[in-house]
Amino acid sequence: MTGQKAFSLSSVLSCENIIIKKEGFKDLKSLIDFGISFLYPSISDSVTINALKEKMEKSPSFYTVFDNGLFIPHLKFESLNDFKSVLIITPKPVKDNNIKYDIFLTFMLFSPLSKSFFEKHLNILSSVTKAFRDSVPQIVLMKEPSEVCSYIKSLK
Amino acid sequence: MNKKIKNVFILSTAVLSFISFWRAGAIVLCDFGSSAYYAGGIAAKAYGPAFPYFILAVMILAGLLLMAYIESSSLFTRGGVYVVVRETMGKPMAKLSVSALVFDYLLTAPISAVSAGLYLAYLLEIILPYFKINWHINPRFVAVIFSLAVIFYFWKENIKGVKESSQNNIRIIWFVSFVGILLLILSFYTIQKKGFVWPEFKFSFSDESLGWAKYVDFLKPVGIIGIIMAMGHSILALSGLETLAQVYREIEDPKIKNLKKAVILIFIFGLIFTGVLTFLSSVIIPYDKIISDYSENLLSGLAMELSVPYYLKISMKTLVVVSALLMLVGAVNTAIVGANGILNRVAEDGILPDSVRKLHPKYGTTYKVITIVAILQSVIVVLSKGDVFLLGEAYAFGVLWSLSFNLLAIIFLRFKDYEHKREWKYPFNIKIRKYDVPIGLILVFLIIFSLSVINLFTKNIATILGISFSIILYLVFTYSEKKQSEDEDIHKIEEDVDEEKVNISTEKEISDMFKRFTKPEKILVPVRNPNNLSHLKSVLEKANDDQTDIVVLYVKVEKGYEYALNYDNLTNEEKELFREIILIAEKYGKTVHPVIIFSNDPVYIILYSAIAGRFNKIVMGVSPSVGAEAQLENIALEWGMIRPDNFNSKIDISIIWESRELSYKLE
């Protein structure tokens, strides 16, 4: 694998997939359920939504939340031939006993399982953390998804 | 992100460095080469004018034996008689072989120190009158006092753990070579003036040198028996070869190639310095004069019999004595270090009680072992009363039997471990079915074994002392081993791991630590599990030691803000990890820099170190709990968090496991 090329986050995250949930979620499970339900229609995989939720919870770094409140759950699917993502902003942070830090920003990513997409999958992951590493407090204050979308489009 | 830097505490480094074949050769020669000063005189007194031929023959035999060490070293990076025999023939035989080797070391110090004292005494005898000091010098008394002082000095130094510098060994060998070359030139000049006569090939065995053989009808000192007896009396010139096995671990890459160069160096030096100079001594000095005047300081005698003005003779004699003191005194230290090392090795195997291995409270050395060795050596010096011939008589037992065991073990390994690909094989082998039958090795073994057997008859003192000592030591080992296994605490869940002697220094900042790495390529190798180091081996196989700094990073996960560095805070598994790293580096002969960083975020530290140290590459092993892909995902996520905005380089990151590799480029 050769590594990153110039990569734009807006190429994998459409503005329609940016959601601000002012009321937040009662726990981590609810957050995940919401994200999966949102992205599920885009997957033509035969797996059921519950199986998907279970798979997500079992993924290796599921409970990893960064200290800036960023959470990036991700899965890979055979049936996918492109990347699907949703950005969920929770001004009222999600708290859970299983996680060390409160979640303010969730970027859920579904990637194609194929080896040829793995490098881009990694590029997306690093771009997400880079894009949001210092801007979580700023994004959390935005009122409309369009504001967030403009911000993301402005990122290099 | 910056909060994580505050959580990173102390860094410590242990630097591994490897030595060139020159240094390795010099270390061995400071032991092996020292026999040049006494072997000839002892042999001359033992069996007559034919001695120079046999000293030369022994030096040629040394070449054949050195080759055997190449094969055994290719199998065991940390080898030596004990390891090779233990792996092949089991612990009981290994214990016996070690007993013989320890006996060798116990006698090396006295014979070297006494010989040095004699050289000094005979020089003082000539020089002191010039200063109007008319003391009656009793050379043997001087030799005893000198020897005790030298043993005491090195006992103290070894208790303190002052490491012998290989740089000193090189300087000594250079100086001794200079003296040797001068002696050669002046000897050839003398021969040209006086004429050359071949030394008489005649045996004249003394009663002492025949030992019990004089009561055995078929052991008459004539023909082949006479030759074997004479060789047996000359074999003390071989002492010091075992040092090669001990020094192999420190030789730089390519290891076997450099070992061969060291062997050639040692062989040529031994042949010329011991063999040729002894031969020239016998050509220039009449045999009767050797016996009456120079048997205890043959090379000084050579200096005094040169056809040069008297002042030059005295100057040469002084140079010879200085070189003798340097070499022989160095051999005393090597003997103490060697005995300590081999006894520690067997103690690690549980064959000596732990109390013997107790470390000095201040210096951390195995002071009890060192003290016992020094006391025994001193007792031998006193009992010998400075008689180097008595010591020479006792000496060869340990040399011969430890060589015999070693050769036999290497031969056994050809059959027991025939599948193991050897980097180098002793020459002259015949393929029979799946085995490479080592005819060459077997012949050499037969020579050494027959010398060992004949010496049992011709060297009474060596036989009685050697056998008694070996039996006593064997019984001590066996009793200790039995007692150790009985006393073992069944509730103890962690075994003692033999600890590497690492030098630990600390740095307050990661960036300060990495300043010392200046080679064009830098590879960071994170490690965790001592059983998962295939990625480190992969790096060492391909890396160019001159162009690449290899930093092996262990992140010790510690929570909390205050943590004092102490090697004892590491668990046994962590110490085992560092031991494995050092063993692997020794096997490849390439320098690695093990580093410990205390942190609560290993992935962060790996990437932060890579950036701070300007590493080109990170090579990791696979995590069995998450797998290679998930590992790279974690790296990619963390990379986005930590990557500086002004980062304009790239870092290749690879995860290696079995024969697979997964790579990514961080930009």
Contacts between the chains, C-beta under 8 A, distances in Angstrom:
chain1	res1	chain2	res2	distance
A	1	B	662	7.9
A	1	B	663	5.5
A	1	B	664	5.1
A	1	B	665	6.8
A	2	B	665	5.8
A	3	B	650	6.7
A	3	B	664	6.2
A	3	B	665	2.5
A	3	B	666	6.7
A	3	B	667	5.1
A	4	B	665	7.0
A	4	B	666	7.7
A	4	B	667	4.8
A	59	B	630	7.8
A	60	B	625	7.7
A	60	B	626	4.2
A	60	B	627	7.2
A	60	B	630	4.0
A	60	B	633	7.9
A	60	B	634	7.9
A	61	B	626	7.5
A	61	B	630	6.6
A	61	B	633	6.9
A	61	B	634	5.9
A	61	B	637	7.6
A	64	B	634	7.7
A	64	B	637	7.7
A	66	B	637	8.0
A	66	B	641	6.5
A	67	B	3	7.3
A	72	B	637	6.3
A	74	B	633	7.2
A	118	B	629	7.0
A	119	B	664	6.9
A	121	B	633	7.6
A	122	B	632	5.9
A	122	B	633	6.6
A	122	B	636	4.1
A	122	B	664	5.7
A	123	B	636	7.4
A	125	B	633	5.9
A	125	B	636	4.3
A	125	B	637	5.0
A	125	B	640	6.9
A	126	B	636	4.3
A	126	B	637	6.7
A	126	B	639	4.7
A	126	B	640	3.8
A	126	B	643	7.5
A	126	B	666	7.8
A	127	B	640	6.3
A	128	B	637	7.8
A	128	B	640	6.4
A	129	B	637	5.1
A	129	B	638	7.4
A	129	B	639	7.5
A	129	B	640	3.0
A	129	B	641	4.7
A	130	B	639	8.0
A	130	B	640	3.7
A	130	B	641	7.3
A	130	B	643	6.3
A	131	B	640	7.6
A	133	B	1	7.1
A	133	B	640	6.6
A	133	B	641	5.1
